[in-house]
Amino acid sequence: MSNLKYTYWEEDDMWLGYLEEFPDYMTQGESLAELEENLRDIYQDLTSGAIPSPRRVGELQVA
């Protein structure tokens, strides 16, 4: 099991968020728990190939 960072906020009685690694793929939930479950689902879709060629965020070390 690993941990994933995500960004989330509440707007109009809904929780919205996205995974830090995949910021182009937002989801929502009526509760924070539902949002987290939806984030797990979208992570599965993104990493299993169900969503082809997802955009990712990387980190580059420079001098």
Secondary structure, DSSP 8 states (H G I E B T S, - for coil): -----EEEEEETTEEEEEETTEEEEEEEESSHHHHHHHHHHHHHHHHHTSSSS----------
